[in-house]
Amino acid sequence: SFGISQEQITSARQQIVAQLGGFAGSVLPLLSRFLDFLLDIVIVAVVSIYLLIDGSRVNNWLRNNMPRQQRGRVDFFLETLERVVGGYIRGQLLLSTLIGLLVGIGMLIFHVPYAVLLGVMAFILEFIPVLGTLVSGAICVLIALTQGWLIAVGVLIYFVVVHVIEGDVIGPRIVGKAVGLHPVVSLAALIAGAELFGILGALFASPVAGVLQALIIAIWKEWRATHPDQFEEGKDTVADKLEENVADRPVDAARPANG
């Protein structure tokens, strides 16, 4: 049989099975994480579409079914939520547009094929916190390899700069300002959300932090208004200055009237 013994065939088969088992063992966890990631994206998309379609109905239901004594607070919370989430979406759109332009123009400069499409892809992927720029950068570097390794190295360096600018400079400023957060607080919230809850945590970190900041300031101002003896009359506080940045209307107006 071609000079191959049965023992050699059995040994080769065992080696192939062992290698396939090792390959499957390394690929399956990656595939599982990728499917989990896709599921998270689908859940976020479905919830976002639902809120866009039925958000006003949910707001009206909450307003109409709350006790009168609590309607002022509920109105304030819903208006804060709408303002922060709306600001976050506008800020994220602006950030994604800037990154898409940077990637598209950069790929044109490096003469990478499909530069415009790569810019559009970067715009879309930028909605995925943390990983968006990394994924678009990896794809651009792989395509740049078709033009030579020097071009690919240049694209890699370019994306490192873009990632630093996006993650540490313009990203926290644009999104933080949109939701009423200081850039440092916005960056800290993004890091904490990603560390604790992964992609979904990073996605919702800034709007959640913006809502929490507005609520904490509202509680502080209400407590201050009901305990005037604890403060010097007319003295500015940090809460006063912060409130100007996070609320479109006076927080005190949200407190229910007596009676």
Secondary structure, 3 states (H helix, E strand, C coil): CCCCCHHHHHHHHHHHHHHHHHHHHHHHHHHHHHHHHHHHHHHHHHHHHHHHHHHHHHHHHHHHCCCHHHHHHHHHHHHHHHHHHHHHHHHHHHHHHHHHHHHHHHHHHCCCCCHHHHHHHHHHHCCCCCHHHHHHHHHHHHHHHHHCHHHHHHHHHHHHHHHHHHHHHHHHHHHHHHHCCCHHHHHHHHHHHHHHHHHHHHHHHHHHHHHHHHHHHHHHHHHHHHCHHHCCCCCCCHHHHHHHHHCCCCHHHHCCCCC
